[in-house]
Structures are given as C-alpha cells and as structure tokens.
Amino acid sequence: MRESVSLRVATGRFSVCRLAPDTDVAQGDGAFWSVTRTPDELSVVCETGREPPGATTVGPWALMSVVGPLDFSLVGILESLLVPLAAEGVSVFTVSTFDTDHVLVRDEDLDATVSALRAAGHAVG
C-alpha cells in the first residue's frame, strides 16, 4: 500500500502560463506564485487574473497542496497521488517546492480528483 497524505484544496483558481525564456518577470503576488525558467521557456503558475502580460495561458486549474513540510527522504509521494488520477484520466500539472508538492488539476476535474484521492486513502480538505 502506498503512503497516504493529507492535501489542502486552495481557494480560487489558477493559470499555467508560458513566456519566452528571456522574459523579465517581476515577483508576483497572490496565494500561489511559482516561476520556472529553462533554456527554452519561462513557466509561471499564478492565480487566474494575475497572469504576466503577454503570457500564453491555460486554465482554470484547481490547486491542491500536500500538507507539509515533507522530509526529503520520503519516496513515492507524487506517485501515490498521480497513479489514482491517471487511472481516472485526470490530467495534472505538478510543482514541487522545498517543503511540499502541489498538484493542479483542471477545474472541471476537481470533484473526480477528490473522489479518486479519497478512494486511494488520502485525506482531502
């Protein structure tokens, strides 16, 4: 059996944004702001309505965060969440931070996501 975790569903909805890799992005505000830069792109996850100007956006997404902090020695946390969601055909976008993991699902998939995660033994609130 996989490890079960507790997750919090964030209030509001979120967007996943793509910008050119050399875009200068100022610090965002809101409940959640994540920036990842690679040689090929700049990705931002933020509250819907707070997207950087000129971004290509996809959303709305619902955000769930694993209650942390999580120890770096833990193995399989994301797997324990993503396998049941894949079985339900739920598309995900994940972000990991120093303390925990965050899973975004399309807004219309939130109810199915919560049901699948609870059926897999996770606590979702």
DANORHU-V203017 format. One record per pair of residues at least 6 apart in sequence whose ideal C-beta (glycine too) atoms are under 7 Angstrom apart, sorted by the first residue. I is the first residue (numbers start at 1). J is the second residue. If there is no record, write none. Layout:
i,j
I,J
I,J
This chain:
i,j
2,76
2,79
2,80
3,76
3,77
3,80
4,121
4,122
5,66
5,67
5,77
5,80
5,122
6,67
6,123
7,64
7,65
7,66
7,67
7,117
7,122
7,124
8,64
8,65
8,67
8,125
9,62
9,64
9,124
10,31
10,32
10,63
10,65
11,31
12,31
12,47
13,48
13,59
13,60
13,61
13,62
13,107
14,32
14,45
14,46
14,47
14,48
14,59
14,60
14,61
14,63
14,104
15,46
15,48
15,51
15,57
15,58
15,59
15,60
15,61
16,43
16,45
16,57
16,58
16,59
16,61
16,93
16,104
17,43
17,44
17,46
17,51
17,52
17,55
17,56
17,57
18,41
18,43
18,55
18,56
19,25
19,42
19,44
19,52
19,54
19,55
20,42
21,37
21,38
21,39
21,40
21,41
21,42
23,42
25,35
25,42
25,44
25,52
28,46
28,50
30,46
30,47
30,50
31,47
32,45
32,46
32,47
32,63
33,46
34,44
34,45
34,95
35,42
35,44
36,43
44,52
44,55
45,95
45,104
48,59
48,60
51,57
60,107
61,93
61,104
61,105
61,106
61,107
62,104
62,105
62,107
62,110
63,102
63,104
64,103
64,124
65,100
65,102
66,77
66,100
66,101
68,99
68,100
69,99
69,100
70,77
70,99
70,100
77,101
78,94
78,101
80,120
81,103
81,117
82,92
84,116
84,117
84,119
84,120
85,92
85,113
85,116
88,112
88,116
90,105
90,109
90,112
90,113
90,116
91,106
92,103
92,104
92,105
93,104
94,101
94,102
94,103
95,102
105,113
114,124
117,124
118,124
